[in-house]
């Protein structure tokens, strides 16, 4: 398969267990697979593709199953995490590569971590952005989420019932996305003490707590149009089905209870991101859970959309880490 030059950005559709995976690649060299989170697409890596290509890597950003131009199976069970791992493996093979370094953000961080955990033969290093690695264990996730928030409902629980969140989001995808992106960005998130947008009031909607005054600095109207256009075309169910498989994932990964990831690893979090504050214990456990950790960073005054909020910092950290991984090899 011909590879693009450093300056080319090429879109491909490659076979996957779900049907096909859409990817965007740039550059030549060791393969770096970039996996996005919710509610995004390959486009969330737009700043990393050229930077990694210029640094001598084959950077490949995918649309995860259920998103964008990738296949969207109807069955909710088709979105369990082990299925998404096999999609990643299929991408590596379709690109005529034997192995890859996998980097994920948000849900993509979980997918990247499990990819490395269950297929170490393919994924030789793992980078995690925003969401720390926490090994499988404890009660069922649904039981944990149901206990959060008191009279309010945690957003993950809110997403569980098919059609419920879709009914809120799909009549105004663009407005909902703009609000969520703003709610979790450092420069536009609600002030301390304001109602938390991660929770839903009884009888309310998640967007009730989203800021609406302005877009975050990293998102312009063109970017928002691109994100919204994809979800207006596909609907939200494929993306939301990832949340609807968390208990199935917990069952599927029973043999990996408490398992560390030994490959060379990286973590980058936002200092103002709830994912890093709520999961501070997971970060503190890295000497045990990520024994191959080479680099860990918390970026001050940064929210959740880390590679878009702080692209220059993320690119620098990624390229430094990748150099260590590839030089060690």
Residue frames relative to the residue before (quaternion, step in Angstrom):
aa qw qx qy qz dx dy dz
X 1.0000 0.0000 0.0000 0.0000 0.00 0.00 0.00
X 0.4200 -0.7119 0.4909 0.2753 3.64 -0.69 0.97
X 0.2898 -0.7568 0.5646 0.1567 3.55 -1.10 0.76
X 0.5187 -0.6569 0.4461 0.3169 3.57 -1.08 0.66
X 0.5411 -0.5748 0.4871 0.3735 3.53 -1.29 0.27
X 0.7251 -0.4238 0.3069 0.4477 3.56 -1.31 0.07
X 0.7496 0.4127 -0.2202 0.4682 3.59 1.00 -0.78
X 0.5914 0.5778 -0.3748 0.4195 3.61 1.18 -0.35
X 0.1082 -0.7333 0.6632 0.1039 3.54 -1.22 0.56
X 0.0722 -0.8373 0.5410 -0.0317 3.55 -0.43 1.25
X 0.2681 -0.7369 0.6031 0.1462 3.54 -1.00 0.92
X 0.0038 0.7892 -0.6140 0.0135 3.58 -1.00 0.83
X 0.2058 -0.6900 0.6668 0.1923 3.50 -1.41 0.29
X 0.0301 -0.8117 0.5829 -0.0195 3.59 -0.67 1.10
X 0.5944 -0.5882 0.3992 0.3759 3.61 -1.11 0.58
X 0.0326 0.7719 -0.6344 0.0248 3.54 -1.15 0.72
X 0.6909 -0.4801 0.3192 0.4363 3.62 -1.18 0.27
X 0.6763 0.4769 -0.2947 0.4778 3.60 1.13 -0.59
X 0.7091 -0.3623 0.2647 0.5439 3.58 1.23 -0.36
X 0.7382 -0.2886 0.2268 0.5660 3.55 0.55 -1.19
X 0.2018 -0.7349 0.6332 0.1354 3.51 -1.30 0.52
X 0.2883 -0.7320 0.5933 0.1702 3.53 -0.94 0.96
X 0.0209 0.7969 -0.6024 0.0399 3.54 -0.95 0.91
X 0.2162 -0.7246 0.6386 0.1430 3.50 -1.35 0.40
X 0.0181 -0.8279 0.5601 -0.0233 3.57 -0.72 1.04
X 0.0289 -0.7758 0.6301 -0.0183 3.48 -1.26 0.61
X 0.8073 0.3010 -0.2231 0.4559 3.56 -0.98 0.88
X 0.2891 -0.7211 0.6017 0.1856 3.52 -1.40 0.12
X 0.5061 0.6184 -0.4908 0.3472 3.53 -1.21 0.61
X 0.7797 -0.2589 0.2149 0.5281 3.60 -1.16 -0.45
X 0.4630 -0.7107 0.4661 0.2516 3.56 -0.94 0.95
X 0.0545 -0.7565 0.6517 0.0060 3.54 -0.96 1.03
X 0.1738 -0.8002 0.5714 0.0551 3.57 -0.52 1.25
X 0.1601 -0.8069 0.5676 0.0330 3.57 -0.68 1.18
X 0.0989 -0.8187 0.5654 -0.0186 3.57 -0.64 1.21
X 0.3075 -0.7932 0.5043 0.1483 3.58 -0.57 1.18
X 0.4244 -0.6903 0.5312 0.2476 3.52 -1.40 0.11
X 0.6447 -0.4981 0.4199 0.3999 3.55 -1.34 -0.45
X 0.7050 -0.3522 -0.6149 -0.0276 1.59 -1.75 1.82
X 0.2038 0.8069 -0.5115 0.2138 3.56 0.10 1.30
X 0.2678 -0.7213 0.5996 0.2203 3.59 -1.13 -0.72
X 0.7578 -0.3152 0.2666 0.5054 3.57 -1.25 -0.21
X 0.5997 0.6264 -0.3465 0.3576 3.56 1.10 -0.78
X 0.5556 0.6141 -0.3999 0.3928 3.61 1.16 -0.39
X 0.6863 0.4453 -0.2691 0.5082 3.60 1.29 -0.31
X 0.2909 0.8080 -0.4810 0.1763 3.60 1.23 0.27
X 0.6798 0.4722 -0.2935 0.4784 3.60 1.11 -0.62
X 0.6737 0.5045 -0.2992 0.4495 3.59 1.13 -0.56
X 0.5805 0.6164 -0.3877 0.3643 3.62 0.97 -0.72
X 0.7342 0.3972 -0.2750 0.4770 3.66 0.64 -0.92
X 0.6343 0.5378 -0.3450 0.4352 3.60 1.00 -0.71
X 0.6782 0.4700 -0.2948 0.4819 3.60 0.92 -0.86
X 0.6224 0.5343 -0.3433 0.4574 3.58 1.03 -0.77
X 0.6721 0.4966 -0.2981 0.4613 3.59 0.91 -0.88
X 0.6779 0.4831 -0.2835 0.4761 3.59 1.17 -0.57
X 0.6322 -0.5870 0.3192 0.3923 3.59 1.26 0.08
X 0.5773 0.5692 -0.3839 0.4419 3.57 1.12 0.65
X 0.4024 -0.6468 0.5857 0.2769 3.51 -1.32 0.43
X 0.0901 -0.8325 0.5467 -0.0018 3.57 -0.04 1.32
X 0.0110 -0.8055 0.5893 -0.0613 3.56 -0.74 1.11
X 0.0823 -0.7877 0.6105 0.0060 3.58 -0.63 1.18
X 0.2073 -0.8053 0.5485 0.0880 3.57 -0.75 1.05
X 0.3641 -0.5875 0.6458 0.3243 3.46 -1.49 0.09
X 0.3930 -0.7190 0.5227 0.2355 3.59 -0.60 1.12
X 0.6671 -0.4875 0.3885 0.4079 3.55 -1.20 0.58
X 0.7695 0.3112 -0.2576 0.4946 3.58 -0.83 1.04
X 0.7156 0.4067 -0.2259 0.5210 3.57 1.29 -0.28
X 0.8794 0.1659 -0.0648 0.4414 3.50 -1.36 0.38
X 0.7967 -0.2710 0.2298 0.4888 3.54 -0.88 -1.01
X 0.4982 0.6304 -0.4468 0.3934 3.59 1.23 0.11
X 0.6508 -0.5367 0.3656 0.3933 3.56 -1.23 0.45
X 0.1894 -0.7727 0.6015 0.0721 3.53 -1.21 0.71
X 0.1902 -0.8010 0.5578 0.1059 3.63 0.09 1.22
X 0.5179 -0.6625 0.4497 0.3012 3.57 -1.11 0.67
X 0.6634 0.5344 -0.3248 0.4108 3.59 0.91 -0.86
X 0.4706 -0.6797 0.4740 0.3032 3.62 -0.75 0.92
X 0.6401 0.5506 -0.3344 0.4186 3.60 1.03 -0.71
X 0.5546 0.6207 -0.3869 0.3968 3.60 1.24 -0.26
X 0.6777 0.4986 -0.2826 0.4608 3.58 1.26 -0.16
X 0.3408 0.7192 -0.5300 0.2927 3.60 1.15 0.44
X 0.6437 -0.6072 0.3065 0.3508 3.54 -1.04 0.81
X 0.6251 0.5407 -0.3591 0.4335 3.61 1.01 -0.62
X 0.5859 0.5460 -0.3669 0.4734 3.58 1.17 -0.48
X 0.6744 0.4897 -0.2935 0.4682 3.58 0.99 -0.83
X 0.5716 0.5613 -0.3716 0.4692 3.58 1.17 -0.55
X 0.6782 0.4886 -0.2991 0.4603 3.57 0.89 -0.89
X 0.5744 0.5496 -0.3779 0.4745 3.60 1.15 -0.51
X 0.6537 0.5118 -0.3147 0.4601 3.59 0.94 -0.86
X 0.6371 0.5177 -0.3215 0.4720 3.56 0.98 -0.85
X 0.6536 0.5240 -0.3121 0.4481 3.58 0.95 -0.87
X 0.6215 0.5324 -0.3431 0.4611 3.59 1.05 -0.73
X 0.6412 0.5223 -0.3297 0.4553 3.59 0.89 -0.91
X 0.6915 0.4737 -0.2858 0.4645 3.58 0.85 -0.94
X 0.6493 0.5272 -0.3228 0.4431 3.59 0.98 -0.82
X 0.6833 0.4558 -0.2731 0.5007 3.58 1.20 -0.51
X 0.4719 -0.7074 0.4111 0.3286 3.57 1.34 0.30
X 0.4905 0.6160 -0.4548 0.4160 3.54 1.02 0.84
X 0.4178 -0.7015 0.5187 0.2534 3.57 -1.22 0.50
X 0.8065 0.0453 0.0077 0.5894 3.58 1.11 -0.62
X 0.1306 -0.7780 0.6109 0.0674 3.53 -1.33 0.28
X 0.3603 -0.6191 0.6355 0.2883 3.47 -1.43 0.22
X 0.1601 -0.8151 0.5535 0.0603 3.59 -0.66 1.07
X 0.0567 -0.7827 0.6195 -0.0198 3.55 -0.95 1.00
X 0.0003 -0.8258 0.5627 -0.0380 3.58 -0.77 1.00
X 0.2191 -0.7480 0.6133 0.1281 3.52 -1.30 0.53
X 0.8291 0.1072 -0.0979 0.5400 3.59 -1.05 0.82
X 0.8083 -0.0352 0.0468 0.5859 3.64 -0.65 -0.98
X 0.5972 0.5741 -0.3607 0.4286 3.56 1.09 -0.62
X 0.5968 0.5488 -0.3648 0.4577 3.59 1.14 -0.56
X 0.6438 0.5015 -0.3198 0.4814 3.58 0.99 -0.78
X 0.6593 0.5037 -0.3090 0.4650 3.56 0.93 -0.90
X 0.6488 0.5111 -0.3136 0.4685 3.58 0.98 -0.82
X 0.6512 0.5206 -0.3202 0.4498 3.59 0.94 -0.88
X 0.6986 0.4516 -0.2818 0.4782 3.59 0.84 -0.93
X 0.5730 0.5684 -0.3799 0.4521 3.60 1.10 -0.60
X 0.6916 0.4664 -0.2724 0.4795 3.57 0.91 -0.92
X 0.6410 0.5505 -0.3186 0.4296 3.55 1.05 -0.79
X 0.8046 0.3162 -0.1490 0.4801 3.58 0.74 -1.04
X 0.7765 0.2236 -0.1537 0.5688 3.62 1.20 -0.33
X 0.0139 0.8331 -0.5515 0.0393 3.59 0.58 1.12
X 0.5603 0.6053 -0.3836 0.4153 3.57 1.24 -0.34
X 0.7259 0.3920 -0.2165 0.5220 3.58 1.21 -0.54
X 0.7919 0.2790 -0.1254 0.5286 3.59 0.84 -0.99
X 0.1595 -0.8660 0.4733 0.0244 3.52 -0.09 1.39
X 0.7721 0.0598 -0.0729 0.6285 3.59 1.28 -0.08
X 0.1492 -0.8088 0.5673 0.0416 3.57 -1.14 0.65
X 0.1244 -0.7727 0.6201 0.0539 3.52 -1.02 0.96
X 0.1483 -0.8027 0.5768 0.0309 3.55 -0.86 1.04
X 0.0950 -0.7961 0.5973 0.0220 3.56 -0.79 1.07
X 0.8668 0.1253 -0.1512 0.4584 3.55 -0.98 1.05
X 0.7957 0.2196 -0.1241 0.5506 3.63 0.79 -0.90
X 0.3541 -0.7598 0.5040 0.2080 3.62 -0.53 1.13
X 0.5207 -0.5949 0.5018 0.3510 3.53 -1.30 0.33
X 0.0369 0.7574 -0.6503 0.0449 3.53 -0.95 0.98
X 0.4078 -0.7424 0.4639 0.2593 3.62 -0.44 1.12
X 0.6178 -0.5348 0.4319 0.3819 3.52 -1.23 0.52
X 0.3783 0.7090 -0.5353 0.2601 3.57 -0.99 0.84
X 0.7143 0.4705 -0.3179 0.4090 3.53 -1.33 0.01
X 0.7461 -0.3655 0.2822 0.4796 3.58 -1.26 -0.33
X 0.6842 -0.4241 0.3766 0.4584 3.54 -1.35 0.06
X 0.5776 -0.6114 0.4080 0.3550 3.58 -0.96 0.78
X 0.6413 0.5376 -0.3441 0.4259 3.61 0.91 -0.82
X 0.6354 0.5238 -0.3329 0.4594 3.58 1.06 -0.66
X 0.6410 0.5160 -0.3224 0.4679 3.57 1.02 -0.78
X 0.6954 0.4845 -0.2877 0.4460 3.59 0.80 -1.00
X 0.6290 0.5547 -0.3406 0.4250 3.58 1.03 -0.71
X 0.6736 0.5018 -0.2940 0.4561 3.60 1.17 -0.50
X 0.5933 0.5918 -0.3593 0.4107 3.58 1.26 -0.24
X 0.8198 0.3631 -0.2155 0.3868 3.54 -1.20 0.54
X 0.3923 -0.7259 0.4947 0.2729 3.61 1.16 -0.13
X 0.8321 -0.0815 0.0956 0.5402 3.58 -0.66 -1.13
X 0.6443 0.4994 -0.3214 0.4819 3.58 1.23 -0.33
X 0.4072 -0.7153 0.5246 0.2177 3.54 -1.27 0.41
X 0.4274 -0.6900 0.5247 0.2568 3.55 -0.83 1.02
X 0.5975 -0.6298 0.3559 0.3461 3.56 -0.95 0.91
X 0.6155 0.5470 -0.3624 0.4366 3.63 1.04 -0.68
X 0.6416 0.4936 -0.3196 0.4925 3.60 1.04 -0.72
X 0.6194 0.5583 -0.3238 0.4471 3.57 1.06 -0.82
X 0.6901 0.4942 -0.2710 0.4540 3.58 1.07 -0.75
X 0.5299 0.7025 -0.3928 0.2673 3.60 1.16 -0.41
X 0.7115 0.4607 -0.2769 0.4526 3.61 0.83 -0.91
X 0.4448 -0.7038 0.4738 0.2869 3.62 -0.59 1.06
X 0.8051 0.2826 -0.2300 0.4679 3.53 -0.93 0.96
X 0.5922 0.6131 -0.3766 0.3627 3.59 1.08 -0.53
X 0.7211 0.3942 -0.2506 0.5117 3.59 0.73 -0.99
X 0.5797 0.5830 -0.3730 0.4301 3.58 1.09 -0.67
X 0.6481 0.5319 -0.3209 0.4406 3.59 1.00 -0.82
X 0.6542 0.4815 -0.3133 0.4919 3.58 1.14 -0.53
X 0.7575 0.4477 -0.2190 0.4216 3.56 0.79 -1.06
X 0.7321 0.5228 -0.2769 0.3376 3.56 0.64 -1.14
X 0.6010 0.5469 -0.3990 0.4249 3.68 0.99 -0.40
X 0.7898 0.0613 -0.0374 0.6091 3.62 1.19 -0.46
X 0.1036 -0.8408 0.5300 0.0392 3.56 0.52 1.21
X 0.6744 0.5178 -0.3126 0.4235 3.57 0.81 -0.97
X 0.6782 0.4874 -0.2948 0.4643 3.58 0.90 -0.90
X 0.6513 0.5153 -0.3196 0.4563 3.58 0.99 -0.81
X 0.6598 0.5002 -0.3135 0.4650 3.57 0.90 -0.87
X 0.6381 0.5272 -0.3336 0.4512 3.58 0.91 -0.88
X 0.6741 0.5014 -0.2948 0.4553 3.57 0.96 -0.84
X 0.6678 0.4893 -0.3091 0.4680 3.58 0.93 -0.84
X 0.6430 0.5136 -0.3349 0.4589 3.59 0.88 -0.86
X 0.6709 0.4897 -0.2990 0.4697 3.59 0.96 -0.83
X 0.6450 0.5577 -0.3247 0.4093 3.58 0.98 -0.85
X 0.7798 0.3256 -0.1630 0.5092 3.59 1.07 -0.68
X 0.5423 0.5896 -0.4075 0.4384 3.60 1.25 0.36
X 0.5872 -0.6331 0.3693 0.3437 3.57 -0.93 0.88
X 0.7476 0.4339 -0.2420 0.4407 3.60 0.91 -0.83
X 0.7758 0.3132 -0.1821 0.5166 3.61 1.20 -0.18
X 0.4555 0.7056 -0.4552 0.2957 3.63 1.19 -0.11
X 0.6381 -0.5333 0.3793 0.4057 3.61 -1.16 0.49
X 0.5730 -0.6101 0.4312 0.3369 3.54 -1.13 0.68
X 0.6321 -0.5152 0.3949 0.4232 3.61 -1.14 0.45
X 0.7730 0.3134 -0.2590 0.4871 3.55 -0.92 0.95
X 0.5527 0.5848 -0.4011 0.4377 3.60 1.25 -0.23
X 0.6516 -0.5018 0.3699 0.4321 3.62 -1.16 0.39
X 0.4461 -0.7282 0.4699 0.2233 3.55 -0.87 1.07
X 0.3802 -0.7557 0.4817 0.2288 3.64 -0.66 1.04
X 0.5451 0.5972 -0.4126 0.4195 3.60 1.24 0.01
X 0.7271 0.3704 -0.2190 0.5349 3.58 1.28 -0.18
X 0.2828 -0.7513 0.5806 0.1362 3.54 -1.21 0.65
X 0.4257 -0.7058 0.5097 0.2466 3.58 -0.89 0.96
X 0.6204 -0.5333 0.3978 0.4154 3.62 -1.10 0.48
X 0.8351 0.1410 -0.1384 0.5134 3.55 -0.76 1.07
X 0.6203 0.5662 -0.3354 0.4268 3.58 1.28 -0.04
X 0.4333 -0.6474 0.5528 0.2959 3.52 -1.36 -0.33
X 0.6204 -0.5576 0.3893 0.3907 3.56 -1.15 0.50
X 0.6658 0.5356 -0.3131 0.4144 3.58 0.96 -0.84
X 0.4719 0.6801 -0.4446 0.3423 3.60 1.22 -0.24
X 0.7527 0.3813 -0.1962 0.4995 3.59 1.13 -0.64
X 0.4808 0.6676 -0.4444 0.3545 3.59 1.21 0.18
X 0.4414 -0.6536 0.5324 0.3074 3.60 -1.04 0.67
X 0.1737 -0.8149 0.5497 0.0606 3.57 -1.04 0.76
X 0.4565 0.7370 -0.4240 0.2620 3.60 1.26 -0.12
X 0.8043 -0.1150 0.1301 0.5682 3.60 0.89 -0.90
X 0.5485 -0.5876 0.4774 0.3548 3.53 -1.31 0.28
X 0.5449 -0.5818 0.4660 0.3841 3.60 -1.13 0.44
X 0.6797 -0.5495 0.3081 0.3756 3.56 -1.17 0.60
X 0.6920 0.5087 -0.2796 0.4293 3.58 1.08 -0.66
X 0.7109 0.4356 -0.2185 0.5070 3.58 1.30 -0.31
X 0.0751 -0.7898 0.6065 0.0523 3.58 -0.65 1.05
X 0.7343 -0.4321 0.2802 0.4423 3.57 -1.28 0.14
X 0.6279 0.5366 -0.3390 0.4504 3.59 1.03 -0.72
X 0.6472 0.5135 -0.3173 0.4656 3.58 0.93 -0.90
X 0.6694 0.5011 -0.2977 0.4605 3.56 0.89 -0.95
X 0.6293 0.5314 -0.3339 0.4583 3.59 0.99 -0.78
X 0.6560 0.5129 -0.3208 0.4512 3.57 0.95 -0.82
X 0.6632 0.4881 -0.3087 0.4760 3.58 0.86 -0.92
X 0.6899 0.4876 -0.2902 0.4495 3.58 0.79 -1.00
X 0.6396 0.5499 -0.3347 0.4202 3.58 0.94 -0.83
X 0.6412 0.5186 -0.3324 0.4576 3.57 1.00 -0.75
X 0.7177 0.4367 -0.2677 0.4717 3.60 0.84 -0.91
X 0.5889 0.5431 -0.3758 0.4658 3.60 1.13 -0.48
X 0.6731 0.4857 -0.2905 0.4761 3.57 1.08 -0.68
X 0.7847 0.3613 -0.1797 0.4705 3.58 0.86 -0.94
X 0.3949 -0.6532 0.5315 0.3673 3.57 1.07 -0.69
X 0.5530 -0.6557 0.4311 0.2799 3.56 -1.31 0.25
X 0.4916 0.7171 -0.4225 0.2560 3.60 1.18 -0.40
X 0.6430 0.5298 -0.3443 0.4328 3.60 0.88 -0.83
X 0.6684 0.4891 -0.2951 0.4765 3.58 0.98 -0.83
X 0.6976 0.4774 -0.2774 0.4565 3.58 0.89 -0.90
X 0.5699 0.6159 -0.3862 0.3830 3.60 1.12 -0.50
X 0.5241 0.6120 -0.4226 0.4151 3.60 1.18 -0.33
X 0.6670 0.4916 -0.2968 0.4747 3.59 0.98 -0.83
X 0.6826 0.5189 -0.2779 0.4331 3.57 1.10 -0.70
X 0.6786 0.4600 -0.2892 0.4942 3.57 1.28 0.17
X 0.3648 0.7704 -0.4750 0.2186 3.59 1.20 0.17
X 0.6481 0.4856 -0.3263 0.4875 3.60 1.03 -0.66
X 0.6276 0.5183 -0.3407 0.4705 3.59 1.03 -0.70
X 0.6158 0.5342 -0.3434 0.4663 3.58 1.03 -0.77
X 0.6331 0.5414 -0.3174 0.4531 3.57 0.95 -0.92
X 0.6661 0.4774 -0.2926 0.4928 3.60 1.02 -0.77
X 0.6820 0.5171 -0.2932 0.4260 3.57 0.87 -0.98
X 0.7460 0.4054 -0.2084 0.4854 3.58 1.08 -0.73
X 0.2585 0.8067 -0.5013 0.1766 3.59 1.21 0.36
X 0.6653 0.5113 -0.3111 0.4463 3.60 1.01 -0.73
X 0.7035 0.4203 -0.2544 0.5136 3.58 1.27 -0.24
X 0.2273 0.8063 -0.5180 0.1728 3.58 1.19 0.46
X 0.8549 0.0924 -0.0978 0.5010 3.56 -0.77 1.08
X 0.4339 0.7523 -0.4292 0.2481 3.59 1.26 0.01
X 0.3615 -0.7105 0.5568 0.2336 3.59 -0.99 0.79
X 0.3447 -0.6714 0.6023 0.2600 3.55 -1.35 0.22
X 0.2278 -0.8401 0.4771 0.1210 3.62 -0.31 1.19
X 0.5258 0.6566 -0.4212 0.3391 3.62 1.16 -0.40
X 0.6410 -0.4835 0.4010 0.4410 3.60 -1.22 0.27
X 0.0314 -0.8338 0.5489 -0.0502 3.58 -0.76 1.02
X 0.1867 -0.7452 0.6351 0.0804 3.48 -1.43 0.38
X 0.0236 -0.7667 0.6393 0.0542 3.55 -1.18 0.60
X 0.0030 0.7537 -0.6572 0.0048 3.53 -1.09 0.88
X 0.0018 0.8086 -0.5876 0.0302 3.58 -0.76 1.03
X 0.4592 -0.6497 0.5273 0.2985 3.52 -1.31 0.29
X 0.4969 -0.6930 0.4379 0.2848 3.55 -0.84 0.95
X 0.7444 0.3400 -0.2088 0.5355 3.61 1.21 -0.44
X 0.4711 0.6651 -0.4359 0.3817 3.56 1.22 0.46
X 0.4835 -0.6765 0.4733 0.2908 3.59 -0.82 0.97
X 0.5786 0.5993 -0.3811 0.4011 3.59 1.09 -0.59
X 0.7134 0.4314 -0.2637 0.4852 3.58 1.01 -0.71
X 0.6653 0.4845 -0.3242 0.4665 3.61 1.03 -0.62
X 0.6674 0.4890 -0.3069 0.4704 3.61 0.92 -0.84
X 0.7710 0.3300 -0.1633 0.5196 3.57 1.04 -0.78
X 0.1857 0.8128 -0.5284 0.1600 3.57 1.10 0.68
X 0.6258 0.5380 -0.3476 0.4451 3.61 1.03 -0.68
X 0.6242 0.5316 -0.3430 0.4584 3.58 1.06 -0.68
X 0.6425 0.5044 -0.3221 0.4786 3.58 1.02 -0.77
X 0.6523 0.5229 -0.3128 0.4508 3.58 0.96 -0.84
X 0.6809 0.4994 -0.2794 0.4571 3.60 1.16 -0.59
X 0.3730 0.7772 -0.4593 0.2144 3.61 1.23 -0.05
X 0.5974 0.5581 -0.4039 0.4106 3.68 0.89 -0.57
X 0.7085 0.4102 -0.2494 0.5173 3.57 1.18 -0.55
X 0.7679 0.4039 -0.2095 0.4508 3.58 0.81 -1.01
X 0.7630 0.1792 -0.1204 0.6093 3.61 1.22 -0.52
X 0.0558 -0.8523 0.5190 0.0343 3.61 0.50 1.12
X 0.6783 0.4677 -0.2948 0.4839 3.60 1.23 -0.31
X 0.3143 0.7820 -0.4920 0.2180 3.60 1.26 0.25
X 0.1773 -0.8021 0.5667 0.0644 3.56 -0.74 1.11
X 0.8128 0.0469 0.0486 0.5785 3.57 1.11 -0.66
X 0.0485 0.7860 -0.6136 0.0581 3.58 -0.92 0.93
X 0.0022 -0.8231 0.5621 -0.0807 3.56 -0.79 1.08
X 0.1006 -0.7241 0.6753 0.0972 3.54 -1.23 0.67
X 0.2538 -0.7905 0.5437 0.1230 3.55 -0.59 1.17
X 0.4296 -0.7163 0.4931 0.2435 3.56 -0.66 1.13
X 0.8546 0.1096 -0.0936 0.4989 3.54 -1.19 0.69
X 0.5273 0.5809 -0.4309 0.4459 3.57 0.95 0.94
X 0.3363 -0.7549 0.5340 0.1786 3.55 -1.01 0.85
X 0.8250 -0.3046 0.2026 0.4308 3.52 -1.19 -0.65
X 0.7140 0.4627 -0.2595 0.4570 3.61 0.97 -0.85
X 0.0623 -0.9196 0.3826 0.0633 3.45 1.06 1.02
X 0.7249 0.4345 -0.2724 0.4599 3.61 0.84 -0.87
X 0.6552 0.4502 -0.3153 0.5182 3.57 1.32 -0.11
X 0.6446 0.5146 -0.3192 0.4667 3.59 1.07 -0.68
X 0.8134 0.1114 -0.0049 0.5710 3.57 0.94 -0.95
X 0.0135 -0.8645 0.5020 0.0201 3.61 0.72 1.00
X 0.6590 0.5129 -0.3418 0.4310 3.61 0.87 -0.79
X 0.6572 0.4953 -0.3128 0.4742 3.59 0.95 -0.83
X 0.6678 0.4974 -0.3068 0.4609 3.58 0.87 -0.93
X 0.6488 0.5180 -0.3272 0.4513 3.60 0.91 -0.84
X 0.6544 0.5145 -0.3180 0.4536 3.57 0.91 -0.89
X 0.6773 0.4874 -0.2950 0.4655 3.57 0.89 -0.95
X 0.6474 0.5248 -0.3184 0.4517 3.58 0.93 -0.89
X 0.6979 0.4771 -0.2874 0.4502 3.58 0.79 -1.00
X 0.6255 0.5204 -0.3407 0.4710 3.61 1.02 -0.71
X 0.6709 0.4918 -0.2931 0.4713 3.59 0.94 -0.88
X 0.6479 0.5190 -0.3201 0.4566 3.58 0.91 -0.88
X 0.6225 0.5373 -0.3439 0.4533 3.57 1.00 -0.75
X 0.6531 0.5008 -0.3121 0.4745 3.59 0.99 -0.80
X 0.6552 0.5140 -0.3200 0.4518 3.58 0.94 -0.86
X 0.7278 0.4352 -0.2572 0.4634 3.56 0.77 -1.01
X 0.6331 0.5141 -0.3400 0.4683 3.61 1.07 -0.59
X 0.6139 0.5408 -0.3421 0.4622 3.57 1.08 -0.75
X 0.6333 0.5281 -0.3438 0.4492 3.57 1.02 -0.80
